[in-house]
Amino acid sequence: SSAGSDAEMAQYGPAAVFLRKPERERVEAQNRPFDARAACFVPDAKELYIKGTIQSREGGQVTVKTETVTVKEEDCLPMNPPKYDKIEDMAMMTHLNEPSVLFNLKERYAAWMIYTYSGLFCVTVNPYKWLPVYEPQVVAAYRGKKRMEAPPHIFSVSDNAYQNMLTGDLGLWPNQCMRRCSYGWS
């Protein structure tokens, strides 16, 4: 089975749907039509940013179809293709801009996927309700896996940190800590 397949996600039990979008949804997103030259985000007073489609460009102004607005060209930010919808690691986005990050977190949160990576960081959006993502079955499913072998989760971050401590693979941290302790924090 491929990495992240529905069959592989079965090891996470009822928590699977809160950790990674199903294969069907990923395939649909891959095949959804998308025009990278026209899809964009524009500022909105109520929503902060809204999705739109560029209709025309003229003299530093862009006419964007949402309800159709005209904005300054620099306010028209590119959108990522649908295959990046609810992406697990936002560092993988083609366009890493504020609306892309906010929309990704919002869409993942709407599906109760509260953990998202952004490069080395694990971003968590508090669901203000109990989700089955902390059960012993989920802890066991993350144990011993490298970060990219499993969906984003604080268990992955902590297990990887623990494994790195056991193997001595701590990256630059000990050297920087020793240097700071030896020479001061200034």
ROSE-4610 file (N, C-alpha, C; in Angstrom, 1 decimal, always signed):
// ROSE-4610
residu = [S/S/S/S/S/S/A/A/A/G/G/G/S/S/S/D/D/D/A/A/A/E/E/E/M/M/M/A/A/A/Q/Q/Q/Y/Y/Y/G/G/G/P/P/P/A/A/A/A/A/A/V/V/V/F/F/F/L/L/L/R/R/R/K/K/K/P/P/P/E/E/E/R/R/R/E/E/E/R/R/R/V/V/V/E/E/E/A/A/A/Q/Q/Q/N/N/N/R/R/R/P/P/P/F/F/F/D/D/D/A/A/A/R/R/R/A/A/A/A/A/A/C/C/C/F/F/F/V/V/V/P/P/P/D/D/D/A/A/A/K/K/K/E/E/E/L/L/L/Y/Y/Y/I/I/I/K/K/K/G/G/G/T/T/T/I/I/I/Q/Q/Q/S/S/S/R/R/R/E/E/E/G/G/G/G/G/G/Q/Q/Q/V/V/V/T/T/T/V/V/V/K/K/K/T/T/T/E/E/E/T/T/T/V/V/V/T/T/T/V/V/V/K/K/K/E/E/E/E/E/E/D/D/D/C/C/C/L/L/L/P/P/P/M/M/M/N/N/N/P/P/P/P/P/P/K/K/K/Y/Y/Y/D/D/D/K/K/K/I/I/I/E/E/E/D/D/D/M/M/M/A/A/A/M/M/M/M/M/M/T/T/T/H/H/H/L/L/L/N/N/N/E/E/E/P/P/P/S/S/S/V/V/V/L/L/L/F/F/F/N/N/N/L/L/L/K/K/K/E/E/E/R/R/R/Y/Y/Y/A/A/A/A/A/A/W/W/W/M/M/M/I/I/I/Y/Y/Y/T/T/T/Y/Y/Y/S/S/S/G/G/G/L/L/L/F/F/F/C/C/C/V/V/V/T/T/T/V/V/V/N/N/N/P/P/P/Y/Y/Y/K/K/K/W/W/W/L/L/L/P/P/P/V/V/V/Y/Y/Y/E/E/E/P/P/P/Q/Q/Q/V/V/V/V/V/V/A/A/A/A/A/A/Y/Y/Y/R/R/R/G/G/G/K/K/K/K/K/K/R/R/R/M/M/M/E/E/E/A/A/A/P/P/P/P/P/P/H/H/H/I/I/I/F/F/F/S/S/S/V/V/V/S/S/S/D/D/D/N/N/N/A/A/A/Y/Y/Y/Q/Q/Q/N/N/N/M/M/M/L/L/L/T/T/T/G/G/G/D/D/D/L/L/L/G/G/G/L/L/L/W/W/W/P/P/P/N/N/N/Q/Q/Q/C/C/C/M/M/M/R/R/R/R/R/R/C/C/C/S/S/S/Y/Y/Y/G/G/G/W/W/W/S/S/S]
num = [1/1/1/2/2/2/3/3/3/4/4/4/5/5/5/6/6/6/7/7/7/8/8/8/9/9/9/10/10/10/11/11/11/12/12/12/13/13/13/14/14/14/15/15/15/16/16/16/17/17/17/18/18/18/19/19/19/20/20/20/21/21/21/22/22/22/23/23/23/24/24/24/25/25/25/26/26/26/27/27/27/28/28/28/29/29/29/30/30/30/31/31/31/32/32/32/33/33/33/34/34/34/35/35/35/36/36/36/37/37/37/38/38/38/39/39/39/40/40/40/41/41/41/42/42/42/43/43/43/44/44/44/45/45/45/46/46/46/47/47/47/48/48/48/49/49/49/50/50/50/51/51/51/52/52/52/53/53/53/54/54/54/55/55/55/56/56/56/57/57/57/58/58/58/59/59/59/60/60/60/61/61/61/62/62/62/63/63/63/64/64/64/65/65/65/66/66/66/67/67/67/68/68/68/69/69/69/70/70/70/71/71/71/72/72/72/73/73/73/74/74/74/75/75/75/76/76/76/77/77/77/78/78/78/79/79/79/80/80/80/81/81/81/82/82/82/83/83/83/84/84/84/85/85/85/86/86/86/87/87/87/88/88/88/89/89/89/90/90/90/91/91/91/92/92/92/93/93/93/94/94/94/95/95/95/96/96/96/97/97/97/98/98/98/99/99/99/100/100/100/101/101/101/102/102/102/103/103/103/104/104/104/105/105/105/106/106/106/107/107/107/108/108/108/109/109/109/110/110/110/111/111/111/112/112/112/113/113/113/114/114/114/115/115/115/116/116/116/117/117/117/118/118/118/119/119/119/120/120/120/121/121/121/122/122/122/123/123/123/124/124/124/125/125/125/126/126/126/127/127/127/128/128/128/129/129/129/130/130/130/131/131/131/132/132/132/133/133/133/134/134/134/135/135/135/136/136/136/137/137/137/138/138/138/139/139/139/140/140/140/141/141/141/142/142/142/143/143/143/144/144/144/145/145/145/146/146/146/147/147/147/148/148/148/149/149/149/150/150/150/151/151/151/152/152/152/153/153/153/154/154/154/155/155/155/156/156/156/157/157/157/158/158/158/159/159/159/160/160/160/161/161/161/162/162/162/163/163/163/164/164/164/165/165/165/166/166/166/167/167/167/168/168/168/169/169/169/170/170/170/171/171/171/172/172/172/173/173/173/174/174/174/175/175/175/176/176/176/177/177/177/178/178/178/179/179/179/180/180/180/181/181/181/182/182/182/183/183/183/184/184/184/185/185/185/186/186/186]
x = [+0.8/+0.0/+0.9/+0.4/+1.2/+1.2/+2.2/+2.2/+1.0/+0.3/-0.8/-2.1/-2.1/-3.3/-4.3/-5.6/-6.6/-6.4/-5.8/-5.5/-4.4/-3.4/-2.4/-2.9/-3.8/-4.4/-5.3/-5.7/-6.5/-5.9/-4.5/-3.9/-4.2/-4.7/-5.0/-6.4/-7.1/-8.5/-9.4/-10.4/-11.3/-10.7/-9.4/-8.7/-8.3/-8.2/-7.7/-8.3/-9.6/-10.3/-9.9/-9.4/-8.9/-7.5/-6.8/-5.4/-5.0/-5.7/-5.3/-6.6/-6.7/-7.9/-7.8/-9.0/-9.1/-8.5/-8.1/-7.6/-8.5/-9.8/-10.7/-10.7/-10.6/-10.5/-9.2/-8.1/-6.8/-6.8/-7.4/-7.4/-8.3/-9.5/-10.4/-9.6/-8.9/-8.2/-7.1/-6.4/-5.4/-6.0/-7.2/-7.8/-8.8/-8.9/-9.8/-9.2/-9.9/-9.3/-8.9/-7.7/-7.2/-6.3/-6.6/-5.8/-4.9/-3.7/-2.7/-2.5/-2.8/-2.6/-3.8/-4.9/-6.1/-6.6/-6.3/-6.7/-5.9/-6.6/-5.9/-6.7/-6.1/-6.7/-6.7/-7.7/-7.8/-8.2/-7.8/-8.2/-9.7/-10.3/-11.7/-11.9/-12.7/-12.9/-13.5/-14.3/-15.0/-14.2/-13.7/-13.1/-11.6/-11.0/-9.5/-9.0/-9.3/-9.0/-10.1/-10.4/-11.3/-10.7/-11.2/-10.7/-11.4/-10.6/-11.2/-10.5/-11.0/-10.4/-10.1/-8.9/-8.5/-9.3/-10.0/-10.7/-9.9/-9.2/-8.3/-7.3/-6.3/-5.2/-5.0/-4.9/-4.7/-4.2/-3.1/-2.5/-2.3/-1.8/-1.6/-2.8/-3.9/-5.2/-5.6/-6.2/-6.6/-8.1/-8.9/-10.3/-10.4/-11.0/-11.1/-12.5/-12.9/-14.3/-14.4/-15.1/-15.5/-17.0/-17.3/-18.5/-18.1/-16.9/-16.1/-15.7/-14.4/-13.8/-12.6/-12.1/-10.9/-10.0/-8.8/-7.8/-6.5/-5.6/-4.2/-3.6/-2.7/-2.1/-1.3/-0.6/+0.1/-0.8/-2.0/-3.0/-3.6/-3.3/-3.8/-2.7/-2.9/-1.9/-2.3/-1.3/-1.5/-2.1/-2.8/-3.5/-2.7/-2.7/-2.1/-3.1/-2.6/-3.5/-4.3/-5.4/-6.3/-5.5/-4.5/-3.8/-3.2/-3.0/-2.5/-3.5/-4.8/-5.9/-5.7/-5.7/-5.5/-4.2/-3.2/-1.8/-1.3/-0.6/-0.1/+1.1/+2.0/+3.1/+3.1/+2.8/+2.6/+3.9/+5.0/+6.3/+6.3/+5.5/+5.4/+4.6/+3.9/+3.1/+3.9/+3.3/+4.0/+4.0/+2.9/+2.8/+2.6/+3.6/+3.5/+3.3/+2.0/+1.6/+0.6/+0.3/-0.6/-2.0/-2.7/-4.0/-3.9/-2.8/-2.6/-2.5/-1.7/-1.6/-2.9/-3.5/-4.8/-5.9/-6.0/-7.0/-6.7/-5.5/-5.1/-5.5/-5.1/-5.4/-6.9/-7.6/-9.1/-9.8/-9.3/-9.9/-9.6/-8.4/-8.0/-8.8/-8.9/-9.7/-11.2/-11.7/-13.1/-13.3/-12.3/-12.3/-11.8/-11.6/-11.1/-9.7/-8.9/-7.5/-6.7/-6.5/-6.0/-4.5/-3.8/-2.3/-1.9/-1.0/-0.4/+1.0/+1.9/+3.3/+3.5/+4.5/+4.9/+6.5/+7.0/+8.5/+8.8/+9.6/+10.0/+9.0/+8.0/+7.1/+5.8/+5.2/+3.8/+2.8/+1.9/+0.9/-0.3/-0.9/-2.1/-3.1/-4.3/-5.5/-6.4/-6.6/-7.4/-8.8/-9.3/-10.7/-11.7/-11.3/-12.2/-13.2/-12.8/-13.6/-12.6/-13.1/-12.2/-12.3/-11.2/-11.1/-10.4/-10.7/-10.1/-8.6/-7.9/-6.5/-5.5/-5.9/-5.0/-5.1/-5.8/-6.0/-4.7/-4.6/-3.4/-3.1/-4.1/-3.9/-3.2/-3.5/-2.9/-1.4/-1.2/+0.2/+1.0/+0.5/+1.2/+1.5/+0.6/+0.7/+1.8/+2.1/+3.2/+4.5/+4.6/+5.8/+6.8/+8.0/+9.1/+9.0/+8.1/+7.9/+8.6/+9.3/+9.8/+8.7/+9.0/+8.0/+7.1/+7.7/+7.0/+6.3/+6.5/+5.8/+4.4/+4.0/+2.7/+2.1/+0.8/+0.2/+0.7/+0.6/+1.1/+0.4/+1.2/+0.6/+1.7/+1.3/+2.3/+3.0/+2.3/+3.0/+4.2/+4.0/+5.1/+6.3/+6.0/+7.1/+7.8/+7.0/+7.6/+8.4/+7.8/+8.5/+9.8/+9.8/+11.0/+12.1/+11.6/+12.6/+13.2/+12.3/+12.8/+13.8/+13.4/+14.3/+15.6/+15.6/+16.8/+17.7/+17.1/+17.8/+18.5/+17.8/+18.3/+19.5/+19.4/+20.5/+21.6/+21.4/+22.4/+22.3/+21.3/+21.1/+20.3/+20.9/+20.2/+20.4/+21.0/+21.3/+22.2/+22.0/+22.9/+22.6/+21.5/+21.0/+22.1/+22.7/+23.7/+24.9/+25.4/+26.5/+26.1/+25.0/+24.5/+24.3/+23.7/+23.5/+24.8/+25.8/+27.1/+27.8/+27.7/+28.3/+27.7/+26.3/+25.6/+26.0/+26.1/+26.4/+27.8/+28.7/+30.1/+30.4/+29.7/+30.0/+28.9/+27.9/+26.8/+25.8/+24.6/+23.5/+23.4/+24.3/+24.2/+24.4]
y = [-1.2/+0.0/+1.2/+2.3/+3.5/+4.3/+5.1/+5.9/+6.7/+6.6/+7.4/+6.8/+5.6/+5.0/+4.8/+4.7/+4.4/+3.1/+2.1/+0.9/+1.1/+1.9/+2.2/+3.0/+3.9/+4.8/+4.0/+2.8/+2.0/+1.8/+1.8/+1.6/+2.7/+3.8/+4.9/+4.8/+3.8/+3.6/+4.8/+5.1/+6.1/+7.5/+7.6/+8.9/+9.2/+8.2/+8.4/+9.6/+9.8/+10.9/+12.2/+12.3/+13.5/+13.8/+12.9/+13.0/+13.3/+12.6/+12.8/+12.6/+13.4/+13.3/+12.0/+11.4/+10.1/+10.1/+9.0/+8.8/+9.4/+9.2/+9.7/+11.2/+11.8/+13.3/+13.8/+13.1/+13.5/+13.3/+12.2/+12.0/+13.0/+13.4/+14.4/+15.7/+16.1/+17.4/+17.4/+16.2/+16.2/+16.4/+16.0/+16.0/+17.2/+18.0/+19.2/+20.2/+20.8/+21.8/+23.0/+23.6/+24.7/+25.5/+26.8/+27.8/+28.6/+28.2/+28.9/+30.4/+30.8/+32.2/+33.0/+32.4/+33.2/+33.1/+31.9/+31.7/+32.6/+33.3/+34.1/+34.4/+35.0/+35.5/+37.1/+37.7/+39.1/+39.5/+40.7/+41.1/+41.3/+41.1/+41.3/+41.8/+42.8/+43.5/+42.5/+41.6/+40.7/+39.4/+38.8/+37.5/+37.5/+38.7/+38.9/+38.7/+37.4/+37.1/+36.3/+36.4/+35.5/+35.0/+33.9/+33.3/+34.0/+34.1/+34.7/+34.2/+34.7/+34.4/+35.7/+35.9/+37.1/+37.2/+38.3/+38.5/+39.3/+40.4/+41.2/+42.0/+42.5/+43.3/+44.5/+45.7/+46.9/+48.0/+48.6/+49.7/+49.5/+48.4/+48.1/+47.7/+47.5/+47.1/+45.7/+44.9/+43.6/+43.4/+43.0/+42.8/+41.3/+41.0/+39.7/+39.3/+38.1/+37.7/+37.0/+37.6/+37.0/+37.3/+38.5/+39.2/+40.2/+40.1/+41.0/+42.3/+42.3/+43.5/+43.8/+45.1/+45.5/+46.0/+45.4/+45.7/+46.0/+46.5/+46.8/+45.4/+45.4/+44.2/+43.5/+44.3/+43.7/+43.1/+43.4/+42.8/+41.5/+41.2/+39.9/+38.9/+37.9/+36.9/+35.6/+34.9/+33.6/+32.5/+31.6/+30.5/+29.2/+28.2/+26.9/+26.1/+25.1/+24.2/+23.3/+22.8/+22.0/+20.8/+20.3/+19.2/+19.6/+20.9/+21.4/+21.7/+21.5/+21.7/+20.8/+21.3/+20.6/+19.9/+20.5/+19.9/+19.7/+18.6/+18.3/+19.2/+19.5/+20.4/+21.6/+22.7/+23.9/+24.4/+23.9/+24.2/+23.7/+22.7/+22.1/+22.9/+23.9/+24.7/+25.4/+25.6/+26.3/+27.8/+28.3/+29.7/+29.7/+30.2/+30.2/+31.7/+32.1/+33.4/+33.4/+34.5/+34.6/+33.9/+34.3/+33.7/+32.2/+31.7/+30.2/+29.5/+30.1/+29.4/+29.5/+30.6/+30.8/+29.9/+29.8/+28.9/+27.4/+27.1/+25.7/+25.3/+26.2/+25.9/+25.9/+26.8/+26.8/+25.6/+25.1/+23.9/+22.7/+22.6/+21.4/+21.4/+22.6/+22.8/+22.4/+22.8/+22.5/+21.0/+20.2/+18.8/+18.1/+19.0/+18.5/+18.0/+18.4/+18.0/+19.1/+19.0/+20.2/+20.3/+19.3/+19.4/+19.6/+20.5/+20.8/+21.2/+20.6/+21.0/+22.3/+23.1/+24.2/+24.2/+23.4/+23.1/+22.3/+22.9/+22.2/+22.3/+23.1/+23.4/+22.6/+22.2/+21.6/+22.6/+23.1/+24.1/+23.3/+23.8/+23.2/+24.2/+23.9/+24.8/+24.1/+24.8/+24.2/+23.9/+22.6/+22.3/+22.6/+22.9/+23.2/+22.1/+20.8/+19.6/+18.5/+17.4/+16.2/+15.4/+15.1/+14.3/+13.0/+11.9/+10.6/+10.5/+11.6/+11.5/+11.3/+11.0/+10.8/+9.4/+8.5/+7.2/+6.4/+5.3/+4.5/+3.9/+3.6/+3.0/+4.1/+5.3/+6.4/+6.6/+6.5/+6.6/+5.5/+4.3/+3.1/+3.3/+3.8/+4.0/+5.0/+5.9/+6.9/+6.4/+5.5/+5.0/+4.5/+5.1/+4.6/+5.1/+5.9/+6.4/+7.7/+7.9/+9.2/+10.2/+11.4/+12.5/+12.4/+12.2/+12.2/+10.8/+9.9/+8.6/+8.5/+9.6/+9.6/+11.0/+11.1/+12.5/+13.4/+14.7/+15.6/+15.3/+15.4/+15.1/+15.4/+15.9/+16.2/+14.9/+13.7/+12.4/+12.2/+12.6/+12.4/+13.2/+14.5/+15.4/+14.9/+14.5/+14.0/+12.7/+11.7/+10.5/+10.7/+11.5/+11.8/+12.4/+13.4/+14.0/+12.9/+12.0/+11.0/+10.1/+9.6/+8.8/+9.4/+10.7/+11.5/+11.6/+11.7/+11.7/+10.4/+9.3/+7.9/+7.7/+8.1/+7.8/+8.9/+10.0/+11.0/+12.0/+11.8/+12.7/+13.9/+14.8/+16.0/+17.2/+17.0/+18.1/+19.1/+20.4/+21.5/+21.9/+21.5/+22.0/+21.9/+20.7/+20.6/+21.6/+21.7/+22.6/+24.0/+24.4/+25.8/+26.0/+25.1/+25.2/+25.3/+24.4/+24.5/+25.8/+26.3/+27.6/+28.7/+28.7/+29.7/+29.6/+28.4/+28.2/+28.6/+28.4/+28.7/+30.2/+30.8/+32.2/+33.2/+32.8/+33.7/+33.7/+34.3/+34.3/+35.6/+36.5/+37.7/+37.6]
z = [+0.0/+0.0/+0.0/-0.6/-0.7/+0.7/+0.9/+2.1/+2.3/+3.4/+3.7/+3.1/+2.6/+2.0/+3.1/+2.6/+3.6/+4.4/+3.7/+4.4/+5.5/+5.2/+6.1/+7.3/+7.0/+8.0/+9.0/+8.7/+9.6/+10.9/+11.0/+12.3/+13.3/+12.8/+13.7/+14.2/+13.7/+14.2/+13.9/+14.9/+14.6/+14.5/+14.9/+14.7/+13.3/+12.4/+11.1/+10.3/+10.4/+9.7/+10.3/+11.5/+12.1/+11.8/+11.1/+10.9/+9.4/+8.5/+7.1/+6.3/+5.2/+4.3/+3.6/+3.3/+2.7/+1.2/+0.8/-0.6/-1.7/-1.6/-2.5/-2.6/-1.5/-1.5/-2.1/-1.8/-2.4/-3.9/-4.4/-5.8/-6.5/-5.9/-6.5/-6.6/-5.5/-5.5/-6.6/-6.8/-7.9/-9.3/-9.5/-10.8/-11.0/-10.0/-10.1/-11.1/-12.0/-12.9/-12.1/-12.6/-11.9/-12.9/-12.9/-13.7/-12.8/-12.8/-11.9/-12.2/-13.5/-13.8/-13.4/-13.1/-12.8/-11.3/-10.7/-9.3/-8.3/-7.4/-6.5/-5.2/-4.3/-3.1/-3.2/-2.7/-2.6/-1.1/-0.7/+0.7/+0.7/+1.9/+2.1/+3.6/+3.7/+5.0/+6.0/+5.6/+6.6/+6.8/+5.8/+5.9/+5.9/+5.8/+5.6/+4.2/+3.7/+2.3/+1.7/+0.4/-0.3/-1.6/-2.0/-3.2/-4.4/-5.5/-6.7/-7.9/-9.1/-10.4/-11.1/-11.6/-12.3/-13.6/-13.9/-15.1/-16.1/-15.5/-16.4/-15.6/-16.3/-15.6/-16.5/-15.8/-16.6/-15.7/-16.0/-15.3/-13.8/-13.4/-12.0/-11.2/-11.9/-11.3/-11.9/-11.0/-11.4/-11.1/-12.1/-11.8/-11.5/-10.3/-9.8/-9.6/-10.1/-10.0/-8.6/-7.7/-6.5/-6.5/-6.1/-6.5/-7.6/-8.0/-8.9/-8.2/-7.9/-7.3/-8.1/-7.9/-8.6/-7.4/-7.4/-6.4/-7.0/-6.2/-6.7/-7.0/-8.0/-8.4/-7.2/-6.4/-5.3/-4.2/-4.2/-3.2/-3.7/-5.0/-5.6/-5.4/-4.5/-4.2/-4.8/-5.3/-6.0/-5.1/-5.7/-4.9/-5.4/-4.5/-4.8/-5.5/-6.3/-7.0/-5.9/-6.3/-5.4/-4.7/-5.4/-4.7/-3.4/-3.2/-1.9/-0.9/-1.2/-0.2/+1.0/+2.2/+3.4/+3.5/+2.9/+2.8/+4.3/+4.5/+5.9/+6.3/+5.3/+5.6/+4.7/+5.2/+4.4/+3.8/+4.2/+3.6/+2.1/+1.8/+0.5/-0.5/+0.0/-0.9/-2.0/-3.2/-4.2/-3.9/-3.4/-3.0/-1.5/-0.7/+0.7/+1.1/+1.1/+1.5/+2.6/+3.2/+4.3/+4.1/+3.0/+2.7/+2.5/+1.8/+1.6/+2.9/+3.9/+5.2/+5.9/+6.0/+6.7/+6.2/+4.8/+4.2/+4.5/+4.4/+4.7/+6.1/+7.1/+8.5/+8.7/+8.1/+8.2/+7.6/+6.5/+5.8/+6.6/+7.2/+8.0/+9.3/+9.9/+11.1/+10.9/+9.7/+9.4/+9.3/+9.0/+8.9/+10.2/+11.2/+12.6/+12.5/+11.5/+11.4/+12.1/+13.3/+14.1/+14.1/+13.6/+13.5/+12.1/+11.9/+10.5/+10.7/+9.8/+9.9/+9.0/+9.5/+8.7/+8.8/+7.9/+8.0/+9.2/+10.1/+11.3/+12.4/+12.2/+13.3/+13.1/+14.3/+14.3/+14.8/+13.9/+14.3/+14.7/+15.9/+16.4/+16.5/+16.1/+16.2/+17.2/+18.4/+19.4/+19.0/+19.1/+18.6/+19.7/+20.9/+22.0/+22.2/+21.8/+22.1/+22.1/+22.7/+22.7/+21.4/+20.8/+19.6/+19.9/+19.2/+19.5/+19.0/+19.0/+18.5/+19.5/+20.8/+21.9/+22.5/+21.8/+22.4/+22.3/+23.1/+23.1/+21.7/+20.9/+19.6/+18.7/+18.9/+18.1/+18.6/+19.9/+20.4/+19.8/+19.8/+19.3/+17.8/+17.1/+15.6/+15.2/+16.1/+15.8/+16.3/+17.2/+17.8/+16.8/+16.8/+15.9/+14.5/+14.1/+12.7/+12.6/+11.4/+11.1/+10.8/+11.0/+10.9/+9.6/+8.5/+7.2/+6.9/+7.8/+7.6/+8.2/+8.8/+9.5/+9.4/+9.6/+9.6/+10.7/+10.5/+11.6/+12.9/+14.0/+15.3/+16.3/+17.5/+18.6/+19.0/+18.8/+19.2/+18.2/+17.0/+16.0/+16.4/+16.8/+17.2/+18.4/+19.4/+20.7/+20.5/+19.7/+19.5/+18.7/+17.7/+17.0/+17.9/+18.7/+19.7/+20.6/+21.1/+22.0/+21.3/+20.0/+19.3/+19.0/+18.7/+18.4/+19.7/+20.9/+22.1/+22.4/+22.1/+22.3/+21.4/+20.1/+19.2/+19.2/+19.9/+20.0/+18.8/+17.9/+16.7/+17.1/+17.7/+18.2/+17.3/+16.2/+15.2/+15.8/+15.6/+16.1/+17.5/+18.1/+19.4/+20.5/+20.7/+21.8/+21.6/+20.4/+20.1/+20.4/+19.9/+20.2/+21.7/+22.3/+23.8/+24.5/+24.2/+24.8/+24.6/+23.3/+23.0/+23.8/+23.9/+24.7/+26.2/+26.7/+28.1/+28.4/+27.4/+27.7/+27.5/+26.5/+26.2/+26.5/+27.1/+27.5/+26.4/+26.8/+25.9/+25.1/+25.2/+24.4/+23.0]
